[in-house]
Amino acid sequence: MINFDNNPLIQKTVQFSLDIIEFCELLEEKRKFVIAKQLLRSGTSIGANAFEAQNPHSKNDFINKIKISAKELEETKYWLYLCKHSDSYPFDEKLEHQIIELGKIIYKILSTSLNKNQSI
């Protein structure tokens, strides 16, 4: 296994994925299956794409994988937003803080990886 001890993006996306899995299990216990399934897919996909970006074929491949991570991050924000603002759903503020921190990292990586002619 590759050592990612010095890679904050991978460390934080793995921890976020583990926390999302735990939260989705809680949602399933409360029979909130649709949101649990959507949140599990998008929330763990952030890290899966960031992980895949660590072995790119090219700079464009790296950027593409990080862009996909960003899209999955935005979708995950949406599902968490619904949980936060629904009276019948649980919510975990720790996940909200983690997703904000991940967004800062991912968008910083994108901004420094893109040259002037490319756009997010």
Helices and strands as residue ranges (DSSP letters): H 8-29, H 33-52, H 59-85, H 93-113
